[in-house]
Amino acid sequence: MKLLGFLTRETILADTTATTRDDIVRELVETVVEAGGVTEKNKGQVIEAVLDRERQGSTGIGGGIALPHVKETDLVKETCGAFGRSDAGVPYSAIDGAPVHLFFLIIAPKGTDDYKGILTRLAKLSRDDHFIRFLRDAKDTEDIVGVIEEMASEVS
Amino acid sequence: MSEVTKTVVLGNKYGLHVRPATMLAQAAARFQSELSISKDGVEVDGKSVLEMISLGAECGSELIIRAEGDDAAEAVASLEELVKSRFHEEE
């Protein structure tokens, strides 16, 4: 059972040291490849698709959160993704101009509408300042998983 | 100070996802008025992308755009135009 429908323990990066948009996207996608959600063969194309979407307009939605994503893609069979946390923050051309600390990467295949539900649920959770504060303060991956599991159960 | 409201129907394929919500928030930021969007009685800040996404508004959803302030009429017209243009999405 995936956390929030797209994350697994293996795709949670508690401390990314990426300092640019391209680097964080690459790192997040590589994490999904290692966990088996994206094949090695498709890695480059997925990275490019996510970056393409960012070039059309940043998914940095303000408050230190970004939602890089690709939907309706043939490059994956099942919805998957990764979470990355940067203490220093990454410049991401976010709507409020602030650096991004929390990244939720979502990769959704053609033929499902998982994406919409995941996004809505994530937004409901993230508008709660406690959720963001707990994620920022969590000490390691286990702690982050705990925060997500506990808070996700409260939001439909 | 004036208050203006307008009901619109979302016509774009994916509903109020990241890009449309970002476009609305960016448009809203240009006005001084307080702007809100509501769906099924839930009202959220029209300048917050996150809050608008959390509405889970899909294609066909009815939204109420509400503005309060000196430029309320222009603000509502601007957001209404974006919704009606289907956020320039390709089908």
gemmi code that builds the backbone of each chain (N, CA, C; Angstrom):
import gemmi

chains = {
    "A": [
        ("MET", (0.850, -1.200, 0.000), (0.000, 0.000, 0.000), (0.883, 1.246, 0.000)),
        ("LYS", (0.711, 2.061, -1.016), (1.547, 3.259, -1.092), (1.007, 4.366, -0.191)),
        ("LEU", (1.928, 5.123, 0.383), (1.538, 6.272, 1.195), (0.939, 7.327, 0.278)),
        ("LEU", (-0.228, 7.829, 0.633), (-0.918, 8.851, -0.157), (-1.115, 8.433, -1.612)),
        ("GLY", (-0.992, 7.124, -1.878), (-1.224, 6.631, -3.228), (-0.052, 6.738, -4.184)),
        ("PHE", (1.080, 7.271, -3.740), (2.208, 7.368, -4.674), (3.586, 7.219, -4.034)),
        ("LEU", (3.676, 7.230, -2.712), (4.984, 7.176, -2.055), (5.240, 5.839, -1.384)),
        ("THR", (6.507, 5.456, -1.330), (6.884, 4.321, -0.491), (8.045, 4.797, 0.386)),
        ("ARG", (8.333, 4.018, 1.416), (9.439, 4.324, 2.318), (10.741, 4.594, 1.542)),
        ("GLU", (10.933, 3.783, 0.489), (12.175, 3.876, -0.286), (12.263, 5.158, -1.113)),
        ("THR", (11.126, 5.807, -1.326), (11.177, 7.005, -2.164), (11.040, 8.291, -1.339)),
        ("ILE", (11.401, 8.182, -0.066), (11.390, 9.381, 0.773), (12.830, 9.798, 1.061)),
        ("LEU", (13.167, 10.981, 0.604), (14.513, 11.511, 0.796), (14.459, 12.581, 1.885)),
        ("ALA", (14.968, 12.233, 3.057), (14.841, 13.156, 4.188), (15.773, 14.354, 4.067)),
        ("ASP", (16.908, 14.153, 3.426), (17.880, 15.250, 3.327), (18.524, 15.303, 1.959)),
        ("THR", (17.895, 16.045, 1.060), (18.516, 16.191, -0.244), (19.494, 17.355, -0.179)),
        ("THR", (20.586, 17.208, -0.922), (21.569, 18.296, -0.940), (21.551, 18.997, -2.296)),
        ("ALA", (20.549, 18.664, -3.119), (20.426, 19.302, -4.431), (20.274, 20.817, -4.238)),
        ("THR", (20.863, 21.563, -5.152), (20.796, 23.021, -5.013), (20.128, 23.697, -6.213)),
        ("THR", (19.760, 22.886, -7.230), (19.086, 23.477, -8.396), (17.838, 22.668, -8.738)),
        ("ARG", (16.966, 23.280, -9.528), (15.744, 22.614, -9.962), (16.065, 21.299, -10.680)),
        ("ASP", (16.968, 21.372, -11.641), (17.279, 20.179, -12.419), (17.838, 19.062, -11.543)),
        ("ASP", (18.688, 19.441, -10.595), (19.291, 18.427, -9.724), (18.271, 17.755, -8.822)),
        ("ILE", (17.359, 18.527, -8.269), (16.381, 17.915, -7.359), (15.444, 17.001, -8.152)),
        ("VAL", (15.048, 17.432, -9.353), (14.166, 16.591, -10.172), (14.881, 15.281, -10.528)),
        ("ARG", (16.141, 15.404, -10.934), (16.914, 14.208, -11.284), (17.025, 13.274, -10.080)),
        ("GLU", (17.343, 13.834, -8.934), (17.521, 13.022, -7.733), (16.223, 12.307, -7.350)),
        ("LEU", (15.102, 13.013, -7.437), (13.818, 12.406, -7.070), (13.472, 11.262, -8.032)),
        ("VAL", (13.666, 11.497, -9.339), (13.339, 10.452, -10.315), (14.266, 9.248, -10.116)),
        ("GLU", (15.550, 9.503, -9.843), (16.487, 8.393, -9.616), (16.074, 7.551, -8.409)),
        ("THR", (15.538, 8.209, -7.409), (15.052, 7.487, -6.228), (13.902, 6.551, -6.608)),
        ("VAL", (13.032, 7.028, -7.507), (11.915, 6.195, -7.953), (12.436, 5.024, -8.798)),
        ("VAL", (13.473, 5.279, -9.593), (14.080, 4.207, -10.398), (14.635, 3.132, -9.468)),
        ("GLU", (15.372, 3.543, -8.444), (15.952, 2.585, -7.499), (14.875, 1.758, -6.796)),
        ("ALA", (13.730, 2.371, -6.577), (12.639, 1.669, -5.894), (11.815, 0.816, -6.863)),
        ("GLY", (12.111, 0.934, -8.159), (11.443, 0.081, -9.135), (10.199, 0.665, -9.782)),
        ("GLY", (9.883, 1.918, -9.518), (8.677, 2.527, -10.091), (8.851, 2.959, -11.539)),
        ("VAL", (10.094, 3.323, -11.877), (10.434, 3.734, -13.247), (11.619, 2.870, -13.666)),
        ("THR", (11.609, 2.400, -14.925), (12.727, 1.562, -15.376), (13.947, 2.432, -15.682)),
        ("GLU", (15.103, 1.808, -15.595), (16.363, 2.489, -15.907), (16.298, 3.064, -17.328)),
        ("LYS", (15.688, 2.272, -18.213), (15.587, 2.676, -19.615), (14.792, 3.975, -19.785)),
        ("ASN", (13.733, 4.131, -18.985), (12.866, 5.307, -19.129), (13.290, 6.501, -18.277)),
        ("LYS", (14.329, 6.301, -17.490), (14.726, 7.344, -16.532), (14.910, 8.719, -17.177)),
        ("GLY", (15.718, 8.732, -18.234), (16.030, 10.003, -18.887), (14.783, 10.706, -19.405)),
        ("GLN", (13.884, 9.922, -19.988), (12.655, 10.515, -20.543), (11.732, 11.060, -19.450)),
        ("VAL", (11.686, 10.343, -18.326), (10.838, 10.824, -17.228), (11.394, 12.142, -16.685)),
        ("ILE", (12.723, 12.182, -16.491), (13.352, 13.421, -16.000), (13.019, 14.569, -16.953)),
        ("GLU", (13.148, 14.299, -18.251), (12.901, 15.335, -19.245), (11.422, 15.772, -19.230)),
        ("ALA", (10.524, 14.824, -19.051), (9.094, 15.156, -19.024), (8.757, 16.043, -17.811)),
        ("VAL", (9.353, 15.718, -16.673), (9.094, 16.519, -15.468), (9.652, 17.930, -15.656)),
        ("LEU", (10.868, 17.999, -16.217), (11.483, 19.316, -16.422), (10.726, 20.132, -17.466)),
        ("ASP", (10.217, 19.452, -18.478), (9.404, 20.112, -19.501), (8.200, 20.802, -18.876)),
        ("ARG", (7.542, 20.069, -17.991), (6.383, 20.620, -17.299), (6.786, 21.844, -16.464)),
        ("GLU", (7.948, 21.766, -15.819), (8.418, 22.898, -15.011), (8.721, 24.115, -15.885)),
        ("ARG", (9.211, 23.853, -17.090), (9.542, 24.971, -17.985), (8.286, 25.703, -18.437)),
        ("GLN", (7.159, 24.988, -18.468), (5.895, 25.646, -18.844), (5.381, 26.544, -17.726)),
        ("GLY", (5.885, 26.350, -16.540), (5.441, 27.126, -15.380), (5.819, 26.331, -14.147)),
        ("SER", (6.455, 26.990, -13.201), (6.923, 26.280, -12.014), (5.764, 25.660, -11.230)),
        ("THR", (6.012, 24.463, -10.683), (5.011, 23.857, -9.805), (5.292, 24.222, -8.344)),
        ("GLY", (6.156, 25.218, -8.148), (6.384, 25.735, -6.799), (5.161, 26.556, -6.416)),
        ("ILE", (4.293, 25.986, -5.564), (2.978, 26.598, -5.346), (2.954, 27.540, -4.149)),
        ("GLY", (4.126, 27.813, -3.592), (4.199, 28.734, -2.471), (4.291, 28.001, -1.140)),
        ("GLY", (4.758, 28.713, -0.132), (4.865, 28.118, 1.196), (5.954, 27.055, 1.298)),
        ("GLY", (6.916, 27.089, 0.351), (8.017, 26.134, 0.416), (7.688, 24.759, -0.132)),
        ("ILE", (6.581, 24.669, -0.887), (6.150, 23.366, -1.423), (6.195, 23.379, -2.951)),
        ("ALA", (6.637, 22.276, -3.546), (6.553, 22.123, -5.002), (5.971, 20.755, -5.331)),
        ("LEU", (5.235, 20.706, -6.440), (4.583, 19.467, -6.867), (5.001, 19.085, -8.287)),
        ("PRO", (6.302, 18.804, -8.493), (6.708, 18.398, -9.844), (5.956, 17.128, -10.251)),
        ("HIS", (5.538, 17.045, -11.515), (4.743, 15.879, -11.903), (4.728, 15.654, -13.420)),
        ("VAL", (4.367, 14.448, -13.797), (3.990, 14.114, -15.161), (2.736, 13.276, -15.053)),
        ("LYS", (1.753, 13.559, -15.887), (0.556, 12.724, -15.863), (0.281, 12.213, -17.271)),
        ("GLU", (-0.603, 11.218, -17.350), (-0.957, 10.646, -18.657), (0.276, 10.216, -19.437)),
        ("THR", (1.233, 9.613, -18.740), (2.446, 9.219, -19.439), (2.462, 7.716, -19.723)),
        ("ASP", (3.131, 7.351, -20.835), (3.310, 5.937, -21.172), (4.557, 5.374, -20.494)),
        ("LEU", (5.280, 6.237, -19.801), (6.585, 5.844, -19.267), (6.528, 5.038, -17.972)),
        ("VAL", (5.349, 5.019, -17.326), (5.191, 4.169, -16.141), (3.878, 3.379, -16.256)),
        ("LYS", (3.828, 2.261, -15.515), (2.610, 1.449, -15.544), (1.691, 1.801, -14.384)),
        ("GLU", (2.323, 2.117, -13.249), (1.541, 2.454, -12.057), (1.953, 3.819, -11.529)),
        ("THR", (1.026, 4.471, -10.861), (1.324, 5.771, -10.266), (2.415, 5.597, -9.200)),
        ("CYS", (3.412, 6.455, -9.285), (4.497, 6.366, -8.319), (5.037, 7.777, -8.071)),
        ("GLY", (6.022, 7.880, -7.206), (6.551, 9.206, -6.936), (7.556, 9.202, -5.814)),
        ("ALA", (7.965, 10.387, -5.414), (8.971, 10.519, -4.372), (8.721, 11.802, -3.580)),
        ("PHE", (9.296, 11.813, -2.375), (9.243, 13.010, -1.546), (10.674, 13.415, -1.240)),
        ("GLY", (10.964, 14.692, -1.342), (12.304, 15.167, -1.006), (12.222, 16.366, -0.085)),
        ("ARG", (13.139, 16.390, 0.878), (13.183, 17.523, 1.801), (14.566, 18.171, 1.764)),
        ("SER", (14.558, 19.475, 1.616), (15.805, 20.226, 1.599), (15.771, 21.244, 2.723)),
        ("ASP", (16.690, 21.117, 3.660), (16.718, 22.084, 4.760), (17.115, 23.469, 4.268)),
        ("ALA", (18.079, 23.487, 3.358), (18.585, 24.776, 2.864), (17.570, 25.449, 1.933)),
        ("GLY", (16.762, 24.641, 1.251), (15.802, 25.198, 0.284), (16.449, 25.277, -1.094)),
        ("VAL", (15.620, 25.059, -2.122), (16.101, 25.069, -3.509), (15.380, 26.186, -4.260)),
        ("PRO", (16.126, 27.048, -4.994), (15.455, 28.063, -5.803), (14.625, 27.365, -6.880)),
        ("TYR", (13.339, 27.701, -7.003), (12.472, 26.896, -7.867), (11.483, 27.757, -8.646)),
        ("SER", (11.732, 29.066, -8.710), (10.809, 30.008, -9.369), (9.380, 29.844, -8.854)),
        ("ALA", (9.249, 29.614, -7.562), (7.913, 29.409, -6.977), (7.079, 30.680, -7.074)),
        ("ILE", (5.784, 30.512, -6.995), (4.848, 31.625, -7.160), (5.107, 32.753, -6.150)),
        ("ASP", (5.573, 32.407, -4.965), (5.855, 33.432, -3.952), (7.338, 33.816, -3.905)),
        ("GLY", (8.118, 33.252, -4.845), (9.546, 33.591, -4.919), (10.397, 32.949, -3.837)),
        ("ALA", (9.780, 32.239, -2.907), (10.528, 31.637, -1.797), (11.158, 30.305, -2.209)),
        ("PRO", (12.292, 29.953, -1.602), (12.903, 28.658, -1.915), (11.985, 27.506, -1.498)),
        ("VAL", (12.138, 26.371, -2.168), (11.282, 25.216, -1.866), (12.012, 24.236, -0.948)),
        ("HIS", (11.318, 23.826, 0.098), (11.895, 22.871, 1.056), (11.292, 21.480, 0.927)),
        ("LEU", (10.037, 21.401, 0.460), (9.363, 20.103, 0.392), (8.897, 19.827, -1.037)),
        ("PHE", (9.349, 18.700, -1.571), (9.008, 18.333, -2.949), (8.193, 17.050, -2.973)),
        ("PHE", (7.095, 17.086, -3.687), (6.300, 15.869, -3.883), (6.284, 15.591, -5.380)),
        ("LEU", (7.014, 14.580, -5.813), (7.044, 14.219, -7.231), (5.971, 13.166, -7.495)),
        ("ILE", (5.115, 13.426, -8.485), (4.058, 12.459, -8.821), (4.181, 12.080, -10.296)),
        ("ILE", (4.247, 10.778, -10.566), (4.296, 10.290, -11.949), (3.094, 9.377, -12.151)),
        ("ALA", (2.182, 9.791, -13.021), (0.935, 9.029, -13.183), (0.764, 8.573, -14.628)),
        ("PRO", (0.419, 7.288, -14.807), (0.292, 6.743, -16.160), (-1.004, 7.153, -16.851)),
        ("LYS", (-1.026, 6.915, -18.151), (-2.252, 7.089, -18.932), (-3.335, 6.162, -18.402)),
        ("GLY", (-4.561, 6.591, -18.546), (-5.667, 5.681, -18.272), (-6.088, 5.567, -16.818)),
        ("THR", (-5.486, 6.378, -15.914), (-5.996, 6.378, -14.547), (-6.289, 7.825, -14.191)),
        ("ASP", (-7.177, 8.039, -13.222), (-7.287, 9.416, -12.764), (-6.854, 9.528, -11.307)),
        ("ASP", (-5.955, 8.605, -10.906), (-5.324, 8.648, -9.585), (-4.812, 10.037, -9.268)),
        ("TYR", (-4.220, 10.625, -10.304), (-3.532, 11.888, -10.136), (-4.385, 12.946, -9.448)),
        ("LYS", (-5.634, 13.051, -9.892), (-6.502, 14.097, -9.348), (-6.754, 13.912, -7.854)),
        ("GLY", (-7.068, 12.661, -7.486), (-7.344, 12.374, -6.079), (-6.121, 12.587, -5.204)),
        ("ILE", (-4.960, 12.174, -5.721), (-3.713, 12.327, -4.967), (-3.436, 13.804, -4.716)),
        ("LEU", (-3.607, 14.571, -5.773), (-3.336, 16.003, -5.684), (-4.265, 16.697, -4.684)),
        ("THR", (-5.551, 16.362, -4.760), (-6.515, 16.987, -3.868), (-6.200, 16.649, -2.404)),
        ("ARG", (-5.872, 15.383, -2.181), (-5.602, 14.932, -0.828), (-4.324, 15.586, -0.276)),
        ("LEU", (-3.322, 15.659, -1.141), (-2.063, 16.282, -0.758), (-2.273, 17.764, -0.424)),
        ("ALA", (-3.103, 18.414, -1.215), (-3.372, 19.837, -0.976), (-4.140, 20.030, 0.323)),
        ("LYS", (-5.090, 19.127, 0.595), (-5.860, 19.231, 1.846), (-4.932, 19.091, 3.049)),
        ("LEU", (-3.992, 18.131, 2.937), (-3.044, 17.929, 4.027), (-2.118, 19.126, 4.182)),
        ("SER", (-1.601, 19.600, 3.047), (-0.544, 20.609, 3.085), (-1.046, 21.987, 3.486)),
        ("ARG", (-2.368, 22.217, 3.371), (-2.854, 23.533, 3.801), (-2.890, 23.613, 5.311)),
        ("ASP", (-2.670, 22.463, 5.961), (-2.565, 22.441, 7.415), (-1.106, 22.738, 7.787)),
        ("ASP", (-0.883, 23.878, 8.423), (0.480, 24.271, 8.781), (1.188, 23.226, 9.637)),
        ("HIS", (0.406, 22.471, 10.421), (1.031, 21.454, 11.265), (1.719, 20.388, 10.442)),
        ("PHE", (1.041, 19.976, 9.363), (1.604, 18.932, 8.501), (2.965, 19.383, 7.972)),
        ("ILE", (3.010, 20.617, 7.476), (4.246, 21.163, 6.921), (5.314, 21.278, 8.006)),
        ("ARG", (4.919, 21.781, 9.151), (5.859, 21.930, 10.266), (6.403, 20.569, 10.704)),
        ("PHE", (5.525, 19.582, 10.829), (5.969, 18.243, 11.232), (6.922, 17.648, 10.197)),
        ("LEU", (6.611, 17.832, 8.910), (7.493, 17.300, 7.865), (8.862, 17.974, 7.922)),
        ("ARG", (8.845, 19.293, 8.128), (10.117, 20.019, 8.189), (10.943, 19.586, 9.400)),
        ("ASP", (10.254, 19.311, 10.509), (10.957, 18.998, 11.752), (11.271, 17.512, 11.947)),
        ("ALA", (10.647, 16.652, 11.150), (10.867, 15.201, 11.313), (12.367, 14.908, 11.264)),
        ("LYS", (12.843, 13.989, 12.131), (14.295, 13.843, 12.213), (14.876, 12.923, 11.146)),
        ("ASP", (14.097, 11.980, 10.654), (14.622, 11.094, 9.611), (13.465, 10.520, 8.777)),
        ("THR", (13.807, 9.607, 7.875), (12.802, 9.038, 6.985), (11.668, 8.367, 7.755)),
        ("GLU", (12.036, 7.597, 8.784), (11.013, 6.896, 9.583), (10.016, 7.885, 10.183)),
        ("ASP", (10.573, 8.971, 10.659), (9.769, 10.014, 11.279), (8.818, 10.647, 10.251)),
        ("ILE", (9.324, 10.846, 9.032), (8.507, 11.429, 7.948), (7.369, 10.472, 7.589)),
        ("VAL", (7.701, 9.185, 7.491), (6.674, 8.180, 7.197), (5.592, 8.231, 8.270)),
        ("GLY", (6.019, 8.335, 9.514), (5.075, 8.394, 10.640), (4.135, 9.589, 10.535)),
        ("VAL", (4.698, 10.744, 10.205), (3.888, 11.969, 10.072), (2.853, 11.786, 8.961)),
        ("ILE", (3.319, 11.256, 7.826), (2.401, 11.100, 6.684), (1.309, 10.089, 7.017)),
        ("GLU", (1.715, 8.952, 7.584), (0.714, 7.923, 7.921), (-0.329, 8.455, 8.886)),
        ("GLU", (0.145, 9.149, 9.907), (-0.772, 9.629, 10.933), (-1.723, 10.690, 10.377)),
        ("MET", (-1.157, 11.656, 9.636), (-1.998, 12.748, 9.180), (-2.855, 12.372, 7.977)),
        ("ALA", (-2.350, 11.450, 7.151), (-3.123, 11.045, 5.967), (-4.413, 10.342, 6.378)),
        ("SER", (-4.367, 9.682, 7.530), (-5.557, 8.948, 7.959), (-6.689, 9.896, 8.356)),
        ("GLU", (-6.337, 11.161, 8.587), (-7.361, 12.126, 9.009), (-8.013, 12.857, 7.843)),
        ("VAL", (-7.426, 12.699, 6.651), (-7.938, 13.424, 5.484), (-8.421, 12.456, 4.417)),
        ("SER", (-9.644, 12.645, 3.960), (-10.182, 11.706, 2.976), (-9.738, 12.064, 1.573)),
    ],
    "B": [
        ("MET", (-15.693, 50.454, -1.235), (-15.589, 48.986, -1.187), (-16.826, 48.357, -1.808)),
        ("SER", (-16.608, 47.390, -2.659), (-17.770, 46.703, -3.193), (-17.512, 45.198, -3.195)),
        ("GLU", (-18.592, 44.469, -3.272), (-18.465, 43.008, -3.310), (-19.105, 42.509, -4.591)),
        ("VAL", (-18.403, 41.649, -5.275), (-18.910, 41.115, -6.532), (-18.793, 39.603, -6.503)),
        ("THR", (-19.821, 38.901, -6.939), (-19.700, 37.443, -7.036), (-20.152, 36.999, -8.419)),
        ("LYS", (-19.608, 35.874, -8.829), (-19.950, 35.341, -10.155), (-19.841, 33.825, -10.104)),
        ("THR", (-20.839, 33.160, -10.652), (-20.791, 31.695, -10.696), (-20.299, 31.250, -12.068)),
        ("VAL", (-19.329, 30.360, -12.068), (-18.787, 29.852, -13.335), (-18.721, 28.327, -13.286)),
        ("VAL", (-18.665, 27.712, -14.463), (-18.535, 26.261, -14.517), (-17.175, 25.920, -15.128)),
        ("LEU", (-16.445, 25.046, -14.432), (-15.120, 24.640, -14.909), (-15.271, 23.771, -16.152)),
        ("GLY", (-14.624, 24.165, -17.235), (-14.807, 23.401, -18.461), (-13.557, 22.686, -18.939)),
        ("ASN", (-12.448, 22.894, -18.231), (-11.223, 22.248, -18.721), (-11.145, 20.806, -18.236)),
        ("LYS", (-10.452, 19.987, -19.000), (-10.474, 18.542, -18.811), (-10.127, 18.057, -17.401)),
        ("TYR", (-9.066, 18.614, -16.824), (-8.598, 18.084, -15.544), (-9.120, 18.815, -14.320)),
        ("GLY", (-9.924, 19.863, -14.531), (-10.398, 20.601, -13.368), (-9.318, 21.507, -12.798)),
        ("LEU", (-9.509, 21.839, -11.519), (-8.626, 22.823, -10.898), (-7.352, 22.162, -10.371)),
        ("HIS", (-6.457, 21.772, -11.291), (-5.208, 21.142, -10.866), (-4.126, 22.199, -10.734)),
        ("VAL", (-2.856, 21.783, -10.743), (-1.779, 22.714, -10.394), (-1.709, 23.954, -11.300)),
        ("ARG", (-1.726, 23.723, -12.604), (-1.520, 24.857, -13.504), (-2.688, 25.860, -13.487)),
        ("PRO", (-3.933, 25.396, -13.607), (-5.037, 26.348, -13.527), (-5.084, 27.109, -12.194)),
        ("ALA", (-4.826, 26.403, -11.100), (-4.865, 27.075, -9.796), (-3.754, 28.123, -9.710)),
        ("THR", (-2.601, 27.787, -10.300), (-1.487, 28.742, -10.302), (-1.854, 29.969, -11.135)),
        ("MET", (-2.504, 29.733, -12.279), (-2.901, 30.855, -13.128), (-3.909, 31.760, -12.416)),
        ("LEU", (-4.857, 31.142, -11.706), (-5.842, 31.940, -10.966), (-5.161, 32.760, -9.868)),
        ("ALA", (-4.250, 32.103, -9.134), (-3.565, 32.803, -8.030), (-2.722, 33.955, -8.564)),
        ("GLN", (-2.072, 33.726, -9.709), (-1.251, 34.792, -10.290), (-2.118, 35.964, -10.744)),
        ("ALA", (-3.273, 35.643, -11.326), (-4.188, 36.702, -11.752), (-4.727, 37.427, -10.521)),
        ("ALA", (-5.079, 36.672, -9.493), (-5.656, 37.253, -8.278), (-4.677, 38.204, -7.591)),
        ("ALA", (-3.392, 37.853, -7.675), (-2.361, 38.646, -6.993), (-2.247, 40.065, -7.562)),
        ("ARG", (-2.751, 40.256, -8.769), (-2.652, 41.587, -9.381), (-3.688, 42.568, -8.826)),
        ("PHE", (-4.629, 42.052, -8.050), (-5.692, 42.917, -7.535), (-5.573, 43.111, -6.027)),
        ("GLN", (-6.081, 44.277, -5.575), (-6.032, 44.555, -4.150), (-7.153, 43.855, -3.408)),
        ("SER", (-8.244, 43.590, -4.120), (-9.407, 42.980, -3.482), (-9.080, 41.635, -2.849)),
        ("GLU", (-9.835, 41.309, -1.822), (-9.802, 39.963, -1.269), (-10.555, 39.093, -2.258)),
        ("LEU", (-9.964, 37.954, -2.628), (-10.627, 37.094, -3.608), (-10.803, 35.708, -3.040)),
        ("SER", (-11.962, 35.146, -3.270), (-12.141, 33.767, -2.816), (-12.826, 32.962, -3.904)),
        ("ILE", (-12.613, 31.643, -3.809), (-13.264, 30.716, -4.725), (-14.021, 29.727, -3.853)),
        ("SER", (-15.259, 29.448, -4.178), (-15.907, 28.402, -3.398), (-16.585, 27.363, -4.266)),
        ("LYS", (-16.639, 26.167, -3.683), (-17.288, 25.040, -4.350), (-18.060, 24.276, -3.282)),
        ("ASP", (-19.319, 23.989, -3.562), (-20.176, 23.251, -2.627), (-20.110, 23.821, -1.212)),
        ("GLY", (-20.099, 25.139, -1.114), (-20.128, 25.758, 0.210), (-18.782, 25.869, 0.909)),
        ("VAL", (-17.722, 25.320, 0.283), (-16.392, 25.452, 0.880), (-15.688, 26.619, 0.198)),
        ("GLU", (-15.315, 27.626, 0.986), (-14.714, 28.817, 0.423), (-13.240, 28.891, 0.783)),
        ("VAL", (-12.397, 29.114, -0.232), (-10.953, 29.193, 0.025), (-10.365, 30.462, -0.587)),
        ("ASP", (-9.164, 30.772, -0.166), (-8.435, 31.956, -0.616), (-8.050, 31.844, -2.098)),
        ("GLY", (-8.515, 32.787, -2.888), (-8.235, 32.779, -4.325), (-6.811, 33.158, -4.663)),
        ("LYS", (-6.027, 33.499, -3.638), (-4.618, 33.801, -3.889), (-3.721, 32.650, -3.442)),
        ("SER", (-4.319, 31.561, -2.942), (-3.531, 30.402, -2.503), (-3.742, 29.202, -3.427)),
        ("VAL", (-2.676, 28.808, -4.116), (-2.742, 27.677, -5.048), (-3.168, 26.407, -4.310)),
        ("LEU", (-2.517, 26.198, -3.166), (-2.775, 24.996, -2.381), (-4.248, 24.886, -1.980)),
        ("GLU", (-4.794, 25.998, -1.497), (-6.183, 25.955, -1.057), (-7.134, 25.697, -2.218)),
        ("MET", (-6.823, 26.282, -3.369), (-7.711, 26.058, -4.511), (-7.641, 24.607, -4.992)),
        ("ILE", (-6.431, 24.020, -5.000), (-6.313, 22.613, -5.401), (-7.106, 21.730, -4.445)),
        ("SER", (-7.085, 22.114, -3.155), (-7.731, 21.263, -2.150), (-9.247, 21.166, -2.333)),
        ("LEU", (-9.817, 22.051, -3.158), (-11.262, 21.957, -3.426), (-11.600, 20.696, -4.221)),
        ("GLY", (-10.614, 20.177, -4.940), (-10.863, 18.976, -5.750), (-11.901, 19.232, -6.831)),
        ("ALA", (-11.906, 20.446, -7.385), (-12.920, 20.783, -8.389), (-12.594, 20.142, -9.735)),
        ("GLU", (-13.531, 19.350, -10.227), (-13.316, 18.672, -11.505), (-14.055, 19.380, -12.622)),
        ("CYS", (-13.815, 18.898, -13.830), (-14.511, 19.440, -14.993), (-16.020, 19.357, -14.730)),
        ("GLY", (-16.725, 20.459, -14.959), (-18.163, 20.471, -14.717), (-18.547, 21.036, -13.356)),
        ("SER", (-17.561, 21.218, -12.482), (-17.857, 21.781, -11.158), (-18.284, 23.232, -11.273)),
        ("GLU", (-19.204, 23.614, -10.395), (-19.638, 25.003, -10.342), (-18.820, 25.725, -9.266)),
        ("LEU", (-18.221, 26.829, -9.648), (-17.412, 27.596, -8.704), (-18.006, 28.982, -8.543)),
        ("ILE", (-17.891, 29.512, -7.343), (-18.309, 30.902, -7.146), (-17.061, 31.738, -6.872)),
        ("ILE", (-16.855, 32.731, -7.725), (-15.731, 33.647, -7.537), (-16.272, 34.854, -6.782)),
        ("ARG", (-15.626, 35.230, -5.711), (-16.109, 36.369, -4.936), (-14.958, 37.323, -4.646)),
        ("ALA", (-15.201, 38.597, -4.839), (-14.167, 39.584, -4.539), (-14.754, 40.699, -3.712)),
        ("GLU", (-13.927, 41.237, -2.829), (-14.353, 42.348, -1.998), (-13.236, 43.380, -1.998)),
        ("GLY", (-13.542, 44.563, -2.478), (-12.517, 45.608, -2.517), (-12.790, 46.589, -3.634)),
        ("ASP", (-11.911, 47.575, -3.758), (-12.139, 48.632, -4.741), (-12.112, 48.130, -6.176)),
        ("ASP", (-11.273, 47.110, -6.431), (-11.190, 46.606, -7.810), (-11.894, 45.248, -7.952)),
        ("ALA", (-12.916, 45.031, -7.141), (-13.617, 43.738, -7.112), (-14.170, 43.326, -8.478)),
        ("ALA", (-14.776, 44.273, -9.173), (-15.396, 43.922, -10.453), (-14.350, 43.451, -11.462)),
        ("GLU", (-13.239, 44.198, -11.537), (-12.168, 43.831, -12.470), (-11.561, 42.479, -12.079)),
        ("ALA", (-11.390, 42.278, -10.780), (-10.783, 41.034, -10.300), (-11.638, 39.828, -10.683)),
        ("VAL", (-12.931, 39.928, -10.438), (-13.828, 38.813, -10.757), (-13.848, 38.576, -12.270)),
        ("ALA", (-13.881, 39.668, -13.042), (-13.912, 39.529, -14.503), (-12.649, 38.836, -15.008)),
        ("SER", (-11.522, 39.165, -14.390), (-10.251, 38.587, -14.807), (-10.208, 37.077, -14.547)),
        ("LEU", (-10.673, 36.668, -13.361), (-10.671, 35.233, -13.033), (-11.712, 34.471, -13.862)),
        ("GLU", (-12.846, 35.125, -14.078), (-13.903, 34.495, -14.869), (-13.404, 34.219, -16.292)),
        ("GLU", (-12.687, 35.186, -16.818), (-12.146, 35.062, -18.169), (-11.203, 33.850, -18.281)),
        ("LEU", (-10.381, 33.673, -17.246), (-9.452, 32.538, -17.239), (-10.195, 31.208, -17.241)),
        ("VAL", (-11.229, 31.122, -16.392), (-12.002, 29.883, -16.314), (-12.683, 29.631, -17.665)),
        ("LYS", (-13.281, 30.693, -18.225), (-13.986, 30.535, -19.497), (-13.059, 30.164, -20.638)),
        ("SER", (-11.812, 30.604, -20.565), (-10.838, 30.274, -21.615), (-10.329, 28.842, -21.440)),
        ("ARG", (-10.831, 28.170, -20.396), (-10.358, 26.821, -20.025), (-8.853, 26.813, -19.795)),
        ("PHE", (-8.354, 27.937, -19.298), (-6.941, 28.065, -18.960), (-6.037, 27.789, -20.155)),
        ("HIS", (-6.564, 28.067, -21.330), (-5.816, 27.864, -22.586), (-5.304, 26.436, -22.719)),
        ("GLU", (-6.049, 25.484, -22.136), (-5.601, 24.089, -22.225), (-5.931, 23.497, -23.577)),
        ("GLU", (-5.005, 22.658, -24.050), (-5.291, 21.940, -25.288), (-6.056, 20.675, -24.917)),
        ("GLU", (-6.950, 20.309, -25.772), (-7.709, 19.077, -25.486), (-7.052, 17.880, -26.126)),
    ],
}
model = gemmi.Model(1)
for chain_id, residues in chains.items():
    chain = gemmi.Chain(chain_id)
    for i, (resn, *xyz) in enumerate(residues, 1):
        res = gemmi.Residue()
        res.name, res.seqid = resn, gemmi.SeqId(i, " ")
        for name, pos in zip(("N", "CA", "C"), xyz):
            atom = gemmi.Atom()
            atom.name, atom.element = name, gemmi.Element(name[0])
            atom.pos, atom.b_iso = gemmi.Position(*pos), 0.0
            res.add_atom(atom)
        chain.add_residue(res)
    model.add_chain(chain)
structure = gemmi.Structure()
structure.add_model(model)
structure.setup_entities()
